[in-house]
Amino acid sequence: MPPAGPTAAQVLAHVHASAALLGLPLDEARAQAVAGHLLRSAGLAALLEAVPMPPDLEPAEVWCPAPFPGEDPA
């Protein structure tokens, strides 16, 4: 069983600490919303990490957009 992720209180404390460190004004409603999004993202990441991947599975290539017409492709 994978280790449990952070609690909602821990994520909220992280949001408050990060905002203070960066000097960002953050009211409580916004902090709660940011913490909720982080928890949801962590849950999605946990689902992806749980997918078994054999060592011989090749990752997808990194997408690189084509140059605009008339631009040098280099």
SULTA-V144410 format. One record per backbone hydrogen bond with DSSP energy under -1.0 kcal/mol. NH is the residue of the N-H (numbers start at 1). CO is the residue of the C=O. E is the energy in kcal/mol with one decimal. If there is no record, write none. Layout:
BEGIN
nh=NH co=CO e=E
nh=NH co=CO e=E
END
This chain:
BEGIN
nh=11 co=7 e=-2.3
nh=12 co=8 e=-2.4
nh=13 co=9 e=-2.2
nh=14 co=10 e=-2.1
nh=15 co=11 e=-2.4
nh=16 co=12 e=-2.5
nh=17 co=13 e=-2.5
nh=18 co=14 e=-2.8
nh=19 co=15 e=-2.5
nh=20 co=16 e=-2.3
nh=21 co=17 e=-2.5
nh=22 co=18 e=-2.2
nh=24 co=19 e=-2.8
nh=31 co=27 e=-2.6
nh=32 co=28 e=-2.5
nh=33 co=29 e=-1.9
nh=34 co=30 e=-2.7
nh=35 co=31 e=-2.5
nh=36 co=32 e=-2.3
nh=37 co=33 e=-2.2
nh=38 co=34 e=-2.4
nh=39 co=35 e=-2.5
nh=40 co=36 e=-2.3
nh=41 co=37 e=-2.6
nh=42 co=38 e=-2.5
nh=43 co=39 e=-2.1
nh=44 co=40 e=-2.1
nh=45 co=41 e=-2.5
nh=46 co=42 e=-2.2
nh=47 co=43 e=-1.7
nh=48 co=44 e=-1.9
nh=49 co=45 e=-2.6
nh=50 co=46 e=-1.3
nh=51 co=48 e=-1.2
nh=57 co=54 e=-1.9
nh=71 co=68 e=-2.3
END
